């Protein structure tokens, strides 16, 4: 049956206020979406290797994972798909002067993603002899479909493995790689659990995840992977932006690195346009303390710098 290995990182989870499903004595735990008392950061979802689900006639799992993220409250979901494209069209209207006054739509408002969630299905056994059943989501939340399911799935051996990986946008570090496994018996148990489970989902995600046996198994595998992922990420910084290394800058004109924040101070070295510098965090008015790629440290005027893109 579906098990969540959540012992590791328990202290960080408690600090985060993470709520995870408790296991019964028979270890047949009804799957639920984990919840957090505060977001771990902003996240956007992208597809990994598409072959993992297209070979089973499933669509991208992005809608499914968006549901997990939104219901859990563990991340702020940043849209980079159809919603973002529509938002960009609104911004284009603003640039053309077509929006009403005081619409407050413009540059510098889009929230940056702190993390990228990459989803993959790496292994699954296709069912070719199963019966048509209602959706796993519809079955668990009740209703006409849920009431009609009752029994188990008439399928052959069927299991799936899902992988989720989280990448830090600023550093490209991989913060977590987790797997989830599910099989036919897990789906049978979940469908037989009745309504009210899975955090009270109020809809379906489509793409074959609720009305095909393999889709139901993959859904459970992704849920286990997501639950394991959240438990691993409990120690993430409260502010990913502030915790990231300072971005690099480059000189936009010939200038000097000085020993002290003063135009009359001793010159450490002459700087040519395009030289890369790394702010060290110390500031004195318009003067920033920086380090060059050779390890030299000194002060430069920030008016001689621009962010390295």
C-alpha positions in Angstrom: 0.0 0.0 0.0 1.0 3.6 -0.4 3.5 4.6 2.3 5.0 8.0 2.9 8.6 7.9 4.2 8.6 11.1 6.2 10.8 10.4 9.3 13.7 12.5 7.9 13.6 16.2 8.6 10.9 16.0 11.2 12.3 18.9 13.2 12.2 21.2 10.1 8.7 20.0 9.3 7.4 20.9 12.8 8.9 24.4 12.5 7.2 24.8 9.1 3.9 23.6 10.4 3.6 20.8 7.9 0.6 18.5 8.2 1.1 15.0 6.9 -1.2 12.0 7.0 -0.9 9.7 10.0 -0.5 6.0 9.3 -3.0 3.5 10.8 -1.8 0.3 12.4 -2.4 -1.7 9.3 -0.3 0.9 7.3 -3.1 1.4 4.9 -3.1 5.2 4.9 -5.6 7.1 2.9 -3.5 9.4 0.7 -3.8 13.1 1.4 -2.1 16.2 0.1 0.4 17.6 2.7 -0.2 21.1 3.9 2.1 23.9 5.2 1.5 26.8 7.5 3.6 29.1 5.3 4.9 28.9 1.7 8.5 27.7 1.1 8.8 30.1 -1.8 7.5 30.7 -5.3 7.6 27.7 -7.7 6.8 27.0 -11.3 6.2 23.6 -12.9 7.8 22.3 -16.1 7.7 19.0 -17.9 10.7 16.7 -17.8 11.0 13.8 -20.3 7.6 13.7 -21.9 7.9 10.1 -23.1 7.2 8.9 -19.6 3.5 9.8 -19.8 2.8 10.2 -23.6 3.5 6.5 -24.1 0.5 5.8 -21.8 -1.8 8.3 -23.6 -1.6 10.7 -20.7 -1.2 14.5 -21.0 1.3 16.6 -19.1 0.9 16.2 -15.3 1.2 20.0 -14.8 -2.5 20.4 -14.0 -2.3 17.6 -11.5 0.8 19.0 -9.8 -0.6 22.5 -9.8 -3.5 21.1 -7.8 -1.2 19.5 -5.3 0.8 22.7 -4.9 -2.2 24.9 -4.6 -4.0 22.7 -2.1 -0.9 22.2 0.0 -0.1 25.9 0.5 3.6 24.9 0.6 4.6 27.1 -2.4 3.3 30.2 -4.2 2.5 28.9 -7.7 4.0 31.1 -10.4 2.4 30.6 -13.8 4.6 30.4 -16.8 2.1 28.7 -19.1 -1.2 29.7 -20.7 -2.1 32.1 -17.8 1.2 33.9 -18.2 0.8 34.2 -21.9 -2.7 35.8 -21.4 -1.2 38.2 -18.8 1.5 39.2 -21.3 -1.2 40.1 -23.8 -2.7 42.4 -21.1 0.7 44.0 -20.7 0.9 44.5 -24.4 -2.4 46.4 -24.3 -0.9 48.6 -21.7 2.1 49.3 -23.8 -0.2 50.3 -26.7 -2.1 52.6 -24.5 -5.3 50.7 -24.7 -6.0 50.0 -21.0 -7.9 52.3 -18.8 -6.0 54.8 -16.6 -4.8 53.6 -13.3 -4.9 49.9 -14.4 -1.6 49.5 -12.6 -0.3 47.0 -15.1 3.3 47.4 -16.2 6.9 46.5 -15.8 8.5 45.3 -12.6 5.4 43.5 -11.3 6.0 39.8 -12.3 7.0 37.7 -9.4 10.2 35.7 -9.9 10.1 32.0 -9.3 12.5 30.8 -6.6 12.3 27.2 -7.7 11.6 25.0 -10.7 9.6 21.8 -10.2 10.4 19.2 -12.9 8.1 16.2 -13.3 8.9 12.9 -14.9 7.4 9.4 -15.1 10.3 7.1 -15.3 8.6 3.7 -15.2 5.1 2.3 -15.5 3.4 -0.9 -16.6 0.5 -0.3 -19.0 -2.8 -1.9 -18.3 -4.4 -3.4 -21.5 -7.2 -5.4 -19.9 -8.8 -3.1 -17.3 -12.3 -2.0 -17.0 -13.6 1.6 -17.3 -13.8 3.2 -13.9 -14.6 6.6 -12.5 -11.9 9.1 -11.8 -9.7 8.6 -8.7 -10.4 12.2 -7.7 -14.1 12.0 -8.3 -14.2 8.6 -6.5 -12.6 10.0 -3.4 -14.6 13.2 -3.2 -17.9 11.3 -3.6 -20.8 12.1 -5.9 -22.4 10.0 -8.6 -19.1 8.6 -9.9 -17.7 7.9 -6.4 -20.9 6.1 -5.3 -20.8 3.9 -8.3 -17.2 2.6 -7.9 -17.4 0.4 -4.8 -15.1 -2.4 -5.9 -11.6 -2.6 -7.0 -10.0 -2.4 -10.4 -10.0 -5.3 -12.8 -6.5 -4.8 -14.1 -3.4 -6.8 -14.5 -0.2 -5.9 -12.7 0.0 -2.1 -12.9 2.5 0.2 -11.2 4.3 3.5 -11.8 7.2 5.5 -10.6 7.2 9.3 -10.6 10.2 11.6 -10.1 10.1 15.2 -8.9 13.2 17.4 -8.8 13.5 21.0 -7.5 16.0 23.4 -8.9 17.0 26.7 -7.3 16.5 29.4 -10.0 19.4 31.6 -8.7 22.1 29.0 -8.1 20.9 26.1 -10.3 21.4 23.8 -7.3 19.2 20.8 -7.1 17.4 21.1 -3.8 15.6 17.8 -3.8 15.0 14.7 -6.0 12.2 12.5 -4.8 10.4 9.5 -6.1 7.0 8.2 -5.6 5.7 4.7 -6.4 2.2 3.4 -6.6 0.5 0.2 -7.9 -2.9 -1.1 -8.6 -3.6 -2.1 -5.0 -2.9 1.4 -3.9 -5.5 2.7 -6.3 -8.0 0.0 -5.2 -7.6 1.1 -1.6 -7.9 4.8 -2.3 -11.1 4.3 -4.4 -12.6 2.2 -1.7 -11.8 4.8 1.0 -15.0 6.8 0.2 -15.5 10.5 0.0 -13.8 13.3 1.9 -10.2 12.2 1.3 -7.3 13.9 -0.6 -8.0 17.2 1.1 -11.5 17.6 -0.3 -10.5 18.2 -3.9 -13.3 20.1 -5.6 -12.6 19.2 -9.3 -10.8 17.1 -11.8 -7.6 17.7 -13.7 -8.3 15.8 -17.0 -5.5 14.4 -19.1 -6.4 10.8 -18.4 -5.4 11.0 -14.7 -8.8 10.3 -13.3 -10.5 8.1 -15.8 -7.8 5.5 -16.8 -6.2 2.9 -14.5 -2.7 4.0 -15.4 -3.5 7.6 -14.9 -4.8 6.9 -11.4 -1.7 5.0 -10.5 0.5 7.8 -11.8 -1.5 10.3 -9.8 -0.8 8.4 -6.6 2.9 8.1 -7.5 3.2 11.9 -8.1 1.4 12.5 -4.8 3.8 10.3 -2.9 6.8 12.1 -4.6 5.3 15.5 -3.8 4.8 14.5 -0.1 8.3 13.2 0.1 9.6 16.4 -1.6 7.9 18.7 0.9 9.3 16.8 3.8 12.9 17.2 2.4 12.4 20.9 1.7 11.3 21.9 5.2 14.7 23.5 5.9 14.6 25.9 2.9 15.2 29.6 3.8 12.2 31.7 4.6 13.4 34.2 2.0 15.1 32.6 -1.0 15.9 35.9 -2.6 17.8 37.2 0.5 19.5 33.9 1.0 20.9 33.7 -2.5 24.4 34.9 -3.4 24.6 38.6 -4.5 24.3 38.8 -8.3 27.3 39.9 -10.3 27.8 43.3 -11.8 30.0 44.7 -14.6 31.6 48.0 -15.1 30.0 50.2 -17.8 32.9 52.6 -18.1 36.6 52.9 -17.1 36.8 53.5 -13.3 38.9 52.7 -10.3 38.6 50.3 -7.4 39.7 52.2 -4.3 41.0 51.1 -0.9 38.3 53.2 0.9 34.9 54.6 -0.1 36.4 58.0 -1.1 37.4 59.4 -4.5 40.8 60.4 -3.1 41.6 57.0 -1.6 44.4 54.8 -2.9 43.6 53.0 -6.1 43.6 49.2 -5.7 43.4 48.7 -9.5 42.1 50.3 -12.6 38.9 48.8 -14.1 38.1 48.6 -17.8 34.5 48.6 -19.2 32.9 45.1 -19.0 34.9 43.8 -16.0 33.0 41.6 -13.7 32.7 42.4 -10.0 30.9 40.8 -7.0 29.4 43.0 -4.4 30.4 42.0 -0.8 27.4 43.6 0.9 29.0 46.6 2.4 27.8 50.0 1.2 28.6 53.6 2.0 26.3 55.9 0.1 26.9 55.3 -3.6 30.1 53.3 -2.8 30.0 49.5 -2.9 32.6 47.2 -1.6 33.4 44.6 -4.3 35.7 41.8 -5.3 37.0 41.1 -8.7 37.7 37.7 -10.3 41.3 37.8 -9.0 40.3 38.2 -5.4 41.1 41.9 -5.2 38.8 43.8 -2.9 38.0 47.5 -2.8 35.3 50.2 -3.3 33.7 51.4 -6.5 30.8 53.8 -7.3 27.6 52.0 -8.1 27.0 54.5 -10.9 29.8 52.9 -12.8 28.2 49.4 -12.6 25.2 47.6 -14.1 23.8 44.1 -13.3 25.4 41.3 -15.3 22.6 39.6 -17.3 
